[in-house]
C-alpha cells in the first residue's frame, strides 16, 4: 500500500467517524518559542489542550508534517529515526475518551484493506498501558486482545506530558510483531526492533505540577474536560504495510536511496541484516542521504532557506550531512540535481505543491550545495597546511583546536578531517575536539535559555485570558472606543490598582489598538480611565486571543473594572497603514519581475517606511528596482480601492491570494485586495485607496543572508521629504559645477576620474622623489667593522610602501658581496616608523633585520632576517632609532 494511500485511508476513517479534517500546518508555523519546527502532530492544537482557545470542533484528524533533529546522529542506524516524518493524529477535545480512542484505533488497524482499513493481523498487535491504568487494560481485553499481549509499563514509556505544568496523562501504545527475522520474541519489553511501535494513544486526563523531569512530577487533579491526542507515525506504518525493514525503504524514500546507490556504485543491503543494528556503514550513509534530501525538500518547500542561524542552520546542517555522506561513498560531483527531483516525485502525490514550486526549491538547494563544495575545497587546503605543520613539528596527531577550527570556522565536517588525516598516517585529538564542541554547545544552550520565554512565564497572561476570554479587536472599523479595564498585569502577576509613574500591562475587554504582528508595528495612544491617564507605548499578543497594552500611567491611578476611553494615535496608524499597503504592492511587483519564487520572508511596517525581505537567489539589478518602483507608483496613480473580507482557506487559495511561508492560518482567513492588482492573506491595517500612499521611493537593496534580499523604502510624506533633500543636493552640485541638473552625475564622474588620475601621478612623483637618492645614499654608506651601513630618514610625506621600497633599493645598490644593513626611518601622523633591510652577506655576519628593529623599538615590530619593520614611538624619536640601529650593527659586527 502506497504511503499516500495510507494517509488517505487514515483521514477517511476518522472523517467518517465525525472528525474534522485539519490540514497540516507548515513546518515552521509554531507559536512556541522553545521550538524551531513542529515536532509532533498535536503542536498546532496546543492552545486547545491548554484552554487558551476554544476549538470550532470536538473531534479533529490531521496528517502533520514534522521535523525532529535531537536524534540526527541516529538517522540511518535504526529502523525508526528520521528527521522529517509525518504524524497521523486523531484528537478529541472533551468528547470521546479511552474507549472511543481504543475502538477507533483497533478498527482502522485490523479492518481488511478491501473495506478501507490497513488489514493488520490482530494476533500480532501488542498494546502497552500505563502500569496502573486498569481501565485501558480492561478496554483492550474487551476488544479481544489476550492478557499476555497487553504489557504494563512505567512513566518513562507510557506517561505523556509537555514537560511543563498543565495537562498530562497515561498512554497506550500499539506495537506490531514483524516476525522472528527481526529479533527475539517476548513483546516490546524484550525487543523494539522486532516489535515496532506504530501508534500512541494519549489519554489526557490529569493536571500536573512540580514538573522536574519526564517521570518526576505531581498530579494535582483530574481535568474537567478529558482529551485524546494520538500519533501514528506514517512512515512506520508504511514500513509495516509495505513489508520493508525500515522507514528508509518505503516508497517515499527508497527511490532516493536507490539513485544514490547507483551513483556511487554501492549495492544497498548486500552486506546488512534485517535489523538496523546489523547495517553496513555504506547502507547507513545511503539512508542518511535519502532521509536528509527528502527533509531538505520539505523544509525549503515550507519556506525555510539555508543560513547560519535558527531554522536555516538546521536546514544547512541537514543538507551538508547528505552531501558529505555521498562524498564519503565516492561521489565527488554535484549530487542534489540527481537526487532532489526524485524526492519531489516521491512526495508530490501527497504534497502536489512541491511540483509547482520546484524551481524555487531547487534554486536554493543547488546553490547551497555549490557553496558547500567550495567550503570543502577551501577546508581541504587548510587541512593540508595543518597536516604539513604537524609533520614538521614531529607530532603524530592534529590538535583538537585545529579540527574544531576547521569545523566551526570553515564548516569542514569532522568526519572528513578524520578520514583525510588517517590517509596521511595521522590521528586527530578527538577528545580535545569534543571538549571544544561541548563548550560551544553549552554557550549556545545558555544563550538560547536566556532568550526563551517558556510556558511558565506566560501564566499571568493565561490567567487573564481564562478570566475574560479573548479580547475583541475593533481597530479595523474605529480608532477610539469606550472600553473596560479587565485586568492589570504588573510585577509578573495581576494587581488591582496602579498609580502614576508605574509601567503596567492593561487588558481591555475590547480595543482599537493593533497588536504588533505580521510585520506591522503596534499602535500607540492614550487611555483615559477613571481618574487616570495612561500612555500606551506598545501593544502585544503574548498568547493567542489576549491583547495587552504596555503602558505608563502618566496621571492619577487605574483600577481593575473601571471603564475608560481608548484612543489610538491616528497620525501614526495612518502612516503605518500606508507602509503596510505599500509592502503588499512591492511584494506583488517583485514577483511580477522576478518570478513567483520571490516570496516574502519578513517585513517591517513602520510610520512612513517599510522593510521588505524576500527570497531570491541573487542580487536585484538597479534597472529592475527602478522598474519595480515605477510600476508600484503607477498603481498608486490608478487609485485602486483597498478592501478586505473573510473567507475560508480553500476559497482564498482558489482566488489566488498569497500566503506567507511559515505563517499559520485558521480555517477562516482575512484577505486584503488592492483592486485587481494584489491579493494577500493579511491581518494588518491598510488605507482605503492606493492613491492615499502618495509616493513610494525604494532606497536600497542588499543581501541579509543566503538567498534572502532586503529592500527598504519610504512612503508618503517621508518619500516626498527624501526626494526634496535629493533635489536640493542636486541643485547645489549643479550650481557648483555650473551645469544643468541632468548633467551633474556625468560631471561628478568626470571629476572623480580626474582626481584618481591626479592621485596616481602624485604617487609616481613621490616614489621618484623618494627613490631618486638611493644611489647617492648607497655610495655614502658607513663602514662599521666591515659592514656597510646606511641610516637615513625618508622624505616627509612618503607612504609606507615607498619607505620600504627605498630601503630595498638602497640595499640593492650595495655590492652583494659586501655585508650591508640599511635603516630607513619615517614620520607620519606624529609617529615614527622604522624599516631595516639587510643582504645575505650581512646575515652571514650574524645580523638579523628583525632583531635590529626589535632592539631599537624595545621589543616591538616584526619581520624576518632580511626585512623587518615597526613603529609607534613619537615622531621626534627618529634620530634615536637610527642611532640605536647603528650602534647595534657595530656591536654585532665586532
Helices and strands as residue ranges (DSSP letters): H 3-15, E 20-21, G 43-45, H 46-49, E 59-67, G 72-74, E 84-93, H 98-110, G 113-115, G 122-124, E 125-130, H 134-143, G 147-149, E 150-153, H 155-158, E 159-161, E 166-177, G 180-182, E 195-209, E 218-233, H 234-241, G 247-249, H 254-264, G 276-278, H 281-301, H 310-328, H 336-347, H 353-356, H 358-392, E 397-398, H 400-410, H 414-423, E 427-428, H 430-451, G 455-458, H 459-468, E 472-473, E 480-490, E 493-495, E 497-499, E 503-508, E 510-511, E 525-529, E 532-543, E 546-555, E 557-559, E 563-568, H 570-594, E 600-606, E 609-615, H 622-637, E 642-648, H 649-655, E 668-674, E 678-681, G 690-693, E 696-705, E 708-715, H 717-737, G 741-743, H 744-771, H 774-779, E 782-784, E 787-793, H 800-812, E 820-828, E 831-838, H 840-844, H 849-856, E 862-863, E 867-874, G 875-877, H 878-893
